[in-house]
Amino acid sequence: MAASYGPEERTTQAIMILQRVAEDPGVPRNIRRAASEAIKMLQRKDLSPGLRAANAISILDEVITDPNMPLFARTAILQAFSILEQIKD
């Protein structure tokens, strides 16, 4: 039986993935900044998990099509998207 993850576990997973992007000096600054902003959004406790996830997706959506994004960073952000899309209120 597969383990079922709740919103907090999924949020933690997404933050870990985004931290790798945010801390990588090979990633353009605007993309690192978006990853950091998304992390800050996910760490807010005054919003519901679903709203935090939706806001983080919105932040990341602005840079996902950046042609300067390295392939591994795009893959990581899409992986975070996939996790965040599963978080509902």
Biopython code that builds the backbone (N, CA, C, O; Angstrom):
import numpy as np
from Bio.PDB.StructureBuilder import StructureBuilder

atoms = [
    (1, "MET", "N", (0.851, -1.172, 0.000)),
    (1, "MET", "CA", (0.000, 0.000, 0.000)),
    (1, "MET", "C", (0.902, 1.242, 0.000)),
    (1, "MET", "O", (1.852, 1.331, 0.778)),
    (2, "ALA", "N", (0.592, 2.189, -0.876)),
    (2, "ALA", "CA", (1.403, 3.405, -0.999)),
    (2, "ALA", "C", (1.152, 4.323, 0.190)),
    (2, "ALA", "O", (0.039, 4.400, 0.711)),
    (3, "ALA", "N", (2.206, 5.015, 0.610)),
    (3, "ALA", "CA", (2.066, 5.963, 1.716)),
    (3, "ALA", "C", (1.282, 7.176, 1.235)),
    (3, "ALA", "O", (1.483, 7.663, 0.123)),
    (4, "SER", "N", (0.403, 7.644, 2.076)),
    (4, "SER", "CA", (-0.396, 8.811, 1.740)),
    (4, "SER", "C", (0.201, 10.022, 2.452)),
    (4, "SER", "O", (0.337, 10.030, 3.675)),
    (5, "TYR", "N", (0.552, 11.031, 1.683)),
    (5, "TYR", "CA", (1.162, 12.221, 2.258)),
    (5, "TYR", "C", (0.119, 13.310, 2.426)),
    (5, "TYR", "O", (-0.727, 13.521, 1.557)),
    (6, "GLY", "N", (0.192, 14.002, 3.563)),
    (6, "GLY", "CA", (-0.704, 15.112, 3.820)),
    (6, "GLY", "C", (-0.122, 16.404, 3.270)),
    (6, "GLY", "O", (0.988, 16.407, 2.738)),
    (7, "PRO", "N", (-0.860, 17.500, 3.393)),
    (7, "PRO", "CA", (-0.399, 18.784, 2.854)),
    (7, "PRO", "C", (0.947, 19.238, 3.409)),
    (7, "PRO", "O", (1.757, 19.798, 2.671)),
    (8, "GLU", "N", (1.200, 19.007, 4.698)),
    (8, "GLU", "CA", (2.465, 19.471, 5.270)),
    (8, "GLU", "C", (3.659, 18.686, 4.724)),
    (8, "GLU", "O", (4.711, 19.266, 4.454)),
    (9, "GLU", "N", (3.501, 17.370, 4.561)),
    (9, "GLU", "CA", (4.588, 16.551, 4.005)),
    (9, "GLU", "C", (4.866, 16.949, 2.552)),
    (9, "GLU", "O", (6.019, 17.040, 2.130)),
    (10, "ARG", "N", (3.797, 17.182, 1.803)),
    (10, "ARG", "CA", (3.962, 17.590, 0.399)),
    (10, "ARG", "C", (4.641, 18.961, 0.320)),
    (10, "ARG", "O", (5.510, 19.189, -0.521)),
    (11, "THR", "N", (4.226, 19.869, 1.211)),
    (11, "THR", "CA", (4.824, 21.202, 1.240)),
    (11, "THR", "C", (6.313, 21.099, 1.538)),
    (11, "THR", "O", (7.125, 21.766, 0.896)),
    (12, "THR", "N", (6.675, 20.265, 2.513)),
    (12, "THR", "CA", (8.085, 20.075, 2.864)),
    (12, "THR", "C", (8.869, 19.517, 1.681)),
    (12, "THR", "O", (9.990, 19.954, 1.418)),
    (13, "GLN", "N", (8.289, 18.557, 0.967)),
    (13, "GLN", "CA", (8.938, 17.982, -0.221)),
    (13, "GLN", "C", (9.208, 19.080, -1.245)),
    (13, "GLN", "O", (10.318, 19.194, -1.763)),
    (14, "ALA", "N", (8.187, 19.885, -1.533)),
    (14, "ALA", "CA", (8.320, 20.944, -2.533)),
    (14, "ALA", "C", (9.384, 21.958, -2.105)),
    (14, "ALA", "O", (10.174, 22.411, -2.934)),
    (15, "ILE", "N", (9.411, 22.316, -0.816)),
    (15, "ILE", "CA", (10.406, 23.276, -0.318)),
    (15, "ILE", "C", (11.815, 22.715, -0.519)),
    (15, "ILE", "O", (12.712, 23.445, -0.939)),
    (16, "MET", "N", (12.020, 21.442, -0.228)),
    (16, "MET", "CA", (13.339, 20.834, -0.385)),
    (16, "MET", "C", (13.802, 20.900, -1.845)),
    (16, "MET", "O", (14.967, 21.190, -2.118)),
    (17, "ILE", "N", (12.897, 20.634, -2.769)),
    (17, "ILE", "CA", (13.223, 20.690, -4.197)),
    (17, "ILE", "C", (13.556, 22.132, -4.607)),
    (17, "ILE", "O", (14.539, 22.376, -5.307)),
    (18, "LEU", "N", (12.730, 23.074, -4.163)),
    (18, "LEU", "CA", (12.931, 24.473, -4.543)),
    (18, "LEU", "C", (14.200, 25.052, -3.920)),
    (18, "LEU", "O", (14.829, 25.931, -4.510)),
    (19, "GLN", "N", (14.582, 24.569, -2.734)),
    (19, "GLN", "CA", (15.816, 25.058, -2.109)),
    (19, "GLN", "C", (17.035, 24.716, -2.955)),
    (19, "GLN", "O", (17.979, 25.502, -3.034)),
    (20, "ARG", "N", (17.017, 23.548, -3.585)),
    (20, "ARG", "CA", (18.142, 23.171, -4.452)),
    (20, "ARG", "C", (18.281, 24.168, -5.600)),
    (20, "ARG", "O", (19.391, 24.548, -5.971)),
    (21, "VAL", "N", (17.145, 24.587, -6.159)),
    (21, "VAL", "CA", (17.166, 25.563, -7.257)),
    (21, "VAL", "C", (17.612, 26.927, -6.729)),
    (21, "VAL", "O", (18.452, 27.592, -7.336)),
    (22, "ALA", "N", (17.043, 27.337, -5.592)),
    (22, "ALA", "CA", (17.322, 28.669, -5.038)),
    (22, "ALA", "C", (18.780, 28.828, -4.622)),
    (22, "ALA", "O", (19.303, 29.943, -4.627)),
    (23, "GLU", "N", (19.440, 27.739, -4.263)),
    (23, "GLU", "CA", (20.810, 27.811, -3.753)),
    (23, "GLU", "C", (21.868, 27.500, -4.809)),
    (23, "GLU", "O", (23.062, 27.522, -4.510)),
    (24, "ASP", "N", (21.445, 27.212, -6.032)),
    (24, "ASP", "CA", (22.397, 26.831, -7.075)),
    (24, "ASP", "C", (22.903, 28.067, -7.820)),
    (24, "ASP", "O", (22.121, 28.741, -8.491)),
    (25, "PRO", "N", (24.203, 28.377, -7.715)),
    (25, "PRO", "CA", (24.719, 29.572, -8.383)),
    (25, "PRO", "C", (24.685, 29.485, -9.913)),
    (25, "PRO", "O", (24.840, 30.499, -10.593)),
    (26, "GLY", "N", (24.485, 28.286, -10.455)),
    (26, "GLY", "CA", (24.396, 28.122, -11.909)),
    (26, "GLY", "C", (23.029, 28.470, -12.474)),
    (26, "GLY", "O", (22.840, 28.485, -13.690)),
    (27, "VAL", "N", (22.084, 28.748, -11.600)),
    (27, "VAL", "CA", (20.727, 29.100, -12.022)),
    (27, "VAL", "C", (20.631, 30.622, -12.069)),
    (27, "VAL", "O", (21.073, 31.296, -11.138)),
    (28, "PRO", "N", (20.052, 31.178, -13.150)),
    (28, "PRO", "CA", (19.915, 32.640, -13.236)),
    (28, "PRO", "C", (19.224, 33.232, -12.000)),
    (28, "PRO", "O", (18.352, 32.610, -11.394)),
    (29, "ARG", "N", (19.641, 34.446, -11.649)),
    (29, "ARG", "CA", (19.174, 35.093, -10.419)),
    (29, "ARG", "C", (17.655, 35.211, -10.347)),
    (29, "ARG", "O", (17.071, 34.980, -9.288)),
    (30, "ASN", "N", (17.001, 35.568, -11.462)),
    (30, "ASN", "CA", (15.541, 35.742, -11.408)),
    (30, "ASN", "C", (14.831, 34.428, -11.076)),
    (30, "ASN", "O", (13.786, 34.437, -10.426)),
    (31, "ILE", "N", (15.381, 33.325, -11.508)),
    (31, "ILE", "CA", (14.770, 32.017, -11.239)),
    (31, "ILE", "C", (15.034, 31.616, -9.784)),
    (31, "ILE", "O", (14.154, 31.073, -9.116)),
    (32, "ARG", "N", (16.246, 31.885, -9.301)),
    (32, "ARG", "CA", (16.547, 31.616, -7.881)),
    (32, "ARG", "C", (15.635, 32.458, -6.992)),
    (32, "ARG", "O", (15.144, 31.981, -5.969)),
    (33, "ARG", "N", (15.411, 33.714, -7.388)),
    (33, "ARG", "CA", (14.553, 34.609, -6.606)),
    (33, "ARG", "C", (13.121, 34.069, -6.572)),
    (33, "ARG", "O", (12.488, 34.066, -5.516)),
    (34, "ALA", "N", (12.609, 33.613, -7.712)),
    (34, "ALA", "CA", (11.250, 33.064, -7.758)),
    (34, "ALA", "C", (11.142, 31.826, -6.874)),
    (34, "ALA", "O", (10.143, 31.645, -6.178)),
    (35, "ALA", "N", (12.165, 30.975, -6.900)),
    (35, "ALA", "CA", (12.158, 29.777, -6.055)),
    (35, "ALA", "C", (12.145, 30.181, -4.578)),
    (35, "ALA", "O", (11.429, 29.583, -3.775)),
    (36, "SER", "N", (12.941, 31.198, -4.223)),
    (36, "SER", "CA", (12.978, 31.675, -2.833)),
    (36, "SER", "C", (11.639, 32.273, -2.414)),
    (36, "SER", "O", (11.174, 32.042, -1.298)),
    (37, "GLU", "N", (11.018, 33.045, -3.313)),
    (37, "GLU", "CA", (9.708, 33.628, -3.001)),
    (37, "GLU", "C", (8.659, 32.534, -2.810)),
    (37, "GLU", "O", (7.810, 32.625, -1.923)),
    (38, "ALA", "N", (8.724, 31.502, -3.646)),
    (38, "ALA", "CA", (7.782, 30.387, -3.522)),
    (38, "ALA", "C", (7.987, 29.666, -2.184)),
    (38, "ALA", "O", (7.018, 29.266, -1.538)),
    (39, "ILE", "N", (9.244, 29.504, -1.772)),
    (39, "ILE", "CA", (9.531, 28.866, -0.485)),
    (39, "ILE", "C", (8.934, 29.697, 0.650)),
    (39, "ILE", "O", (8.283, 29.158, 1.545)),
    (40, "LYS", "N", (9.157, 31.012, 0.609)),
    (40, "LYS", "CA", (8.606, 31.889, 1.656)),
    (40, "LYS", "C", (7.084, 31.769, 1.707)),
    (40, "LYS", "O", (6.493, 31.729, 2.786)),
    (41, "MET", "N", (6.459, 31.714, 0.537)),
    (41, "MET", "CA", (4.997, 31.575, 0.484)),
    (41, "MET", "C", (4.573, 30.255, 1.134)),
    (41, "MET", "O", (3.609, 30.221, 1.897)),
    (42, "LEU", "N", (5.286, 29.181, 0.834)),
    (42, "LEU", "CA", (4.931, 27.866, 1.373)),
    (42, "LEU", "C", (5.139, 27.788, 2.882)),
    (42, "LEU", "O", (4.511, 26.967, 3.551)),
    (43, "GLN", "N", (6.012, 28.632, 3.422)),
    (43, "GLN", "CA", (6.294, 28.603, 4.855)),
    (43, "GLN", "C", (5.328, 29.470, 5.660)),
    (43, "GLN", "O", (5.356, 29.429, 6.890)),
    (44, "ARG", "N", (4.486, 30.243, 5.006)),
    (44, "ARG", "CA", (3.536, 31.095, 5.735)),
    (44, "ARG", "C", (2.506, 30.221, 6.454)),
    (44, "ARG", "O", (1.951, 29.287, 5.875)),
    (45, "LYS", "N", (2.269, 30.538, 7.700)),
    (45, "LYS", "CA", (1.319, 29.738, 8.481)),
    (45, "LYS", "C", (-0.049, 30.424, 8.592)),
    (45, "LYS", "O", (-0.998, 29.846, 9.120)),
    (46, "ASP", "N", (-0.139, 31.666, 8.088)),
    (46, "ASP", "CA", (-1.409, 32.388, 8.191)),
    (46, "ASP", "C", (-2.361, 32.063, 7.045)),
    (46, "ASP", "O", (-3.501, 32.526, 7.038)),
    (47, "LEU", "N", (-1.901, 31.268, 6.074)),
    (47, "LEU", "CA", (-2.737, 30.885, 4.939)),
    (47, "LEU", "C", (-2.969, 29.370, 4.971)),
    (47, "LEU", "O", (-2.183, 28.620, 5.552)),
    (48, "SER", "N", (-4.054, 28.941, 4.341)),
    (48, "SER", "CA", (-4.332, 27.500, 4.279)),
    (48, "SER", "C", (-3.316, 26.831, 3.348)),
    (48, "SER", "O", (-2.750, 27.494, 2.479)),
    (49, "PRO", "N", (-3.081, 25.532, 3.519)),
    (49, "PRO", "CA", (-2.114, 24.831, 2.654)),
    (49, "PRO", "C", (-2.442, 24.958, 1.166)),
    (49, "PRO", "O", (-1.540, 25.135, 0.347)),
    (50, "GLY", "N", (-3.707, 24.871, 0.817)),
    (50, "GLY", "CA", (-4.099, 24.970, -0.589)),
    (50, "GLY", "C", (-3.800, 26.332, -1.172)),
    (50, "GLY", "O", (-3.354, 26.440, -2.314)),
    (51, "LEU", "N", (-4.043, 27.377, -0.394)),
    (51, "LEU", "CA", (-3.787, 28.739, -0.862)),
    (51, "LEU", "C", (-2.286, 28.994, -0.987)),
    (51, "LEU", "O", (-1.839, 29.627, -1.943)),
    (52, "ARG", "N", (-1.509, 28.501, -0.021)),
    (52, "ARG", "CA", (-0.049, 28.646, -0.103)),
    (52, "ARG", "C", (0.479, 27.954, -1.358)),
    (52, "ARG", "O", (1.323, 28.503, -2.066)),
    (53, "ALA", "N", (-0.022, 26.746, -1.630)),
    (53, "ALA", "CA", (0.425, 25.990, -2.804)),
    (53, "ALA", "C", (0.043, 26.724, -4.089)),
    (53, "ALA", "O", (0.859, 26.831, -5.004)),
    (54, "ALA", "N", (-1.179, 27.226, -4.163)),
    (54, "ALA", "CA", (-1.636, 27.938, -5.364)),
    (54, "ALA", "C", (-0.806, 29.196, -5.595)),
    (54, "ALA", "O", (-0.445, 29.500, -6.732)),
    (55, "ASN", "N", (-0.502, 29.927, -4.527)),
    (55, "ASN", "CA", (0.305, 31.140, -4.659)),
    (55, "ASN", "C", (1.735, 30.809, -5.092)),
    (55, "ASN", "O", (2.320, 31.526, -5.904)),
    (56, "ALA", "N", (2.292, 29.732, -4.557)),
    (56, "ALA", "CA", (3.650, 29.318, -4.937)),
    (56, "ALA", "C", (3.683, 28.911, -6.413)),
    (56, "ALA", "O", (4.622, 29.253, -7.132)),
    (57, "ILE", "N", (2.666, 28.185, -6.859)),
    (57, "ILE", "CA", (2.578, 27.791, -8.271)),
    (57, "ILE", "C", (2.537, 29.036, -9.152)),
    (57, "ILE", "O", (3.199, 29.098, -10.189)),
    (58, "SER", "N", (1.757, 30.020, -8.729)),
    (58, "SER", "CA", (1.645, 31.267, -9.484)),
    (58, "SER", "C", (2.998, 31.965, -9.616)),
    (58, "SER", "O", (3.337, 32.468, -10.688)),
    (59, "ILE", "N", (3.771, 31.996, -8.530)),
    (59, "ILE", "CA", (5.103, 32.614, -8.546)),
    (59, "ILE", "C", (6.019, 31.862, -9.517)),
    (59, "ILE", "O", (6.727, 32.477, -10.315)),
    (60, "LEU", "N", (5.998, 30.547, -9.442)),
    (60, "LEU", "CA", (6.879, 29.729, -10.285)),
    (60, "LEU", "C", (6.457, 29.758, -11.746)),
    (60, "LEU", "O", (7.290, 29.652, -12.646)),
    (61, "ASP", "N", (5.164, 29.903, -11.972)),
    (61, "ASP", "CA", (4.624, 29.908, -13.326)),
    (61, "ASP", "C", (5.207, 31.062, -14.148)),
    (61, "ASP", "O", (5.315, 30.970, -15.371)),
    (62, "GLU", "N", (5.578, 32.141, -13.468)),
    (62, "GLU", "CA", (6.126, 33.308, -14.169)),
    (62, "GLU", "C", (7.506, 33.044, -14.759)),
    (62, "GLU", "O", (7.897, 33.712, -15.716)),
    (63, "VAL", "N", (8.257, 32.081, -14.208)),
    (63, "VAL", "CA", (9.619, 31.837, -14.700)),
    (63, "VAL", "C", (9.782, 30.501, -15.419)),
    (63, "VAL", "O", (10.841, 30.242, -15.989)),
    (64, "ILE", "N", (8.779, 29.664, -15.406)),
    (64, "ILE", "CA", (8.939, 28.307, -15.951)),
    (64, "ILE", "C", (9.281, 28.314, -17.442)),
    (64, "ILE", "O", (9.920, 27.383, -17.931)),
    (65, "THR", "N", (8.868, 29.341, -18.158)),
    (65, "THR", "CA", (9.149, 29.390, -19.599)),
    (65, "THR", "C", (10.415, 30.180, -19.926)),
    (65, "THR", "O", (10.718, 30.399, -21.099)),
    (66, "ASP", "N", (11.158, 30.610, -18.903)),
    (66, "ASP", "CA", (12.381, 31.382, -19.126)),
    (66, "ASP", "C", (13.363, 30.549, -19.953)),
    (66, "ASP", "O", (13.751, 29.458, -19.536)),
    (67, "PRO", "N", (13.769, 31.059, -21.128)),
    (67, "PRO", "CA", (14.674, 30.278, -21.993)),
    (67, "PRO", "C", (16.078, 30.094, -21.397)),
    (67, "PRO", "O", (16.829, 29.226, -21.843)),
    (68, "ASN", "N", (16.434, 30.904, -20.397)),
    (68, "ASN", "CA", (17.750, 30.784, -19.779)),
    (68, "ASN", "C", (17.804, 29.767, -18.644)),
    (68, "ASN", "O", (18.861, 29.541, -18.055)),
    (69, "MET", "N", (16.660, 29.156, -18.339)),
    (69, "MET", "CA", (16.627, 28.205, -17.221)),
    (69, "MET", "C", (17.335, 26.904, -17.610)),
    (69, "MET", "O", (17.017, 26.304, -18.637)),
    (70, "PRO", "N", (18.297, 26.470, -16.786)),
    (70, "PRO", "CA", (18.944, 25.172, -17.059)),
    (70, "PRO", "C", (17.910, 24.036, -16.982)),
    (70, "PRO", "O", (16.930, 24.114, -16.241)),
    (71, "LEU", "N", (18.155, 23.008, -17.750)),
    (71, "LEU", "CA", (17.201, 21.899, -17.829)),
    (71, "LEU", "C", (16.917, 21.279, -16.462)),
    (71, "LEU", "O", (15.763, 20.990, -16.145)),
    (72, "PHE", "N", (17.957, 21.069, -15.647)),
    (72, "PHE", "CA", (17.737, 20.440, -14.343)),
    (72, "PHE", "C", (16.856, 21.315, -13.451)),
    (72, "PHE", "O", (16.064, 20.793, -12.666)),
    (73, "ALA", "N", (16.985, 22.640, -13.563)),
    (73, "ALA", "CA", (16.167, 23.550, -12.751)),
    (73, "ALA", "C", (14.710, 23.491, -13.203)),
    (73, "ALA", "O", (13.794, 23.484, -12.381)),
    (74, "ARG", "N", (14.509, 23.449, -14.512)),
    (74, "ARG", "CA", (13.135, 23.337, -15.038)),
    (74, "ARG", "C", (12.504, 22.030, -14.560)),
    (74, "ARG", "O", (11.346, 22.006, -14.142)),
    (75, "THR", "N", (13.273, 20.953, -14.626)),
    (75, "THR", "CA", (12.775, 19.650, -14.180)),
    (75, "THR", "C", (12.402, 19.704, -12.692)),
    (75, "THR", "O", (11.361, 19.186, -12.288)),
    (76, "ALA", "N", (13.259, 20.334, -11.886)),
    (76, "ALA", "CA", (13.000, 20.435, -10.442)),
    (76, "ALA", "C", (11.737, 21.259, -10.179)),
    (76, "ALA", "O", (10.911, 20.887, -9.347)),
    (77, "ILE", "N", (11.593, 22.374, -10.889)),
    (77, "ILE", "CA", (10.417, 23.227, -10.680)),
    (77, "ILE", "C", (9.151, 22.502, -11.118)),
    (77, "ILE", "O", (8.116, 22.609, -10.460)),
    (78, "LEU", "N", (9.223, 21.769, -12.217)),
    (78, "LEU", "CA", (8.050, 20.995, -12.651)),
    (78, "LEU", "C", (7.714, 19.898, -11.641)),
    (78, "LEU", "O", (6.543, 19.581, -11.432)),
    (79, "GLN", "N", (8.727, 19.327, -11.025)),
    (79, "GLN", "CA", (8.508, 18.322, -9.978)),
    (79, "GLN", "C", (7.801, 18.975, -8.785)),
    (79, "GLN", "O", (6.876, 18.397, -8.215)),
    (80, "ALA", "N", (8.240, 20.178, -8.412)),
    (80, "ALA", "CA", (7.598, 20.909, -7.314)),
    (80, "ALA", "C", (6.145, 21.241, -7.685)),
    (80, "ALA", "O", (5.244, 21.110, -6.857)),
    (81, "PHE", "N", (5.926, 21.672, -8.933)),
    (81, "PHE", "CA", (4.565, 21.950, -9.429)),
    (81, "PHE", "C", (3.669, 20.741, -9.193)),
    (81, "PHE", "O", (2.570, 20.851, -8.649)),
    (82, "SER", "N", (4.172, 19.584, -9.618)),
    (82, "SER", "CA", (3.411, 18.345, -9.530)),
    (82, "SER", "C", (3.007, 18.046, -8.088)),
    (82, "SER", "O", (1.880, 17.620, -7.832)),
    (83, "ILE", "N", (3.919, 18.267, -7.154)),
    (83, "ILE", "CA", (3.629, 18.028, -5.731)),
    (83, "ILE", "C", (2.619, 19.060, -5.234)),
    (83, "ILE", "O", (1.649, 18.714, -4.560)),
    (84, "LEU", "N", (2.855, 20.334, -5.573)),
    (84, "LEU", "CA", (1.992, 21.406, -5.080)),
    (84, "LEU", "C", (0.565, 21.303, -5.618)),
    (84, "LEU", "O", (-0.389, 21.652, -4.923)),
    (85, "GLU", "N", (0.420, 20.825, -6.852)),
    (85, "GLU", "CA", (-0.920, 20.685, -7.437)),
    (85, "GLU", "C", (-1.772, 19.668, -6.695)),
    (85, "GLU", "O", (-2.996, 19.674, -6.827)),
    (86, "GLN", "N", (-1.148, 18.802, -5.924)),
    (86, "GLN", "CA", (-1.888, 17.770, -5.169)),
    (86, "GLN", "C", (-2.414, 18.304, -3.836)),
    (86, "GLN", "O", (-3.198, 17.631, -3.167)),
    (87, "ILE", "N", (-1.988, 19.509, -3.444)),
    (87, "ILE", "CA", (-2.399, 20.077, -2.163)),
    (87, "ILE", "C", (-3.708, 20.834, -2.343)),
    (87, "ILE", "O", (-3.774, 21.829, -3.066)),
    (88, "LYS", "N", (-4.723, 20.356, -1.689)),
    (88, "LYS", "CA", (-6.064, 20.987, -1.751)),
    (88, "LYS", "C", (-6.518, 21.272, -0.327)),
    (88, "LYS", "O", (-6.091, 20.619, 0.625)),
    (89, "ASP", "N", (-7.399, 22.265, -0.208)),
    (89, "ASP", "CA", (-7.979, 22.558, 1.113)),
    (89, "ASP", "C", (-9.220, 21.716, 1.343)),
    (89, "ASP", "O", (-9.850, 21.819, 2.396)),
]
sb = StructureBuilder()
sb.init_structure("model")
sb.init_model(0)
sb.init_chain("A")
sb.init_seg("    ")
for serial, (resi, resn, name, xyz) in enumerate(atoms, 1):
    if name == "N":
        sb.init_residue(resn, " ", resi, " ")
    sb.init_atom(name, np.array(xyz, "f"), 0.0, 1.0, " ", f" {name:<3s}", serial, name[0])
structure = sb.get_structure()
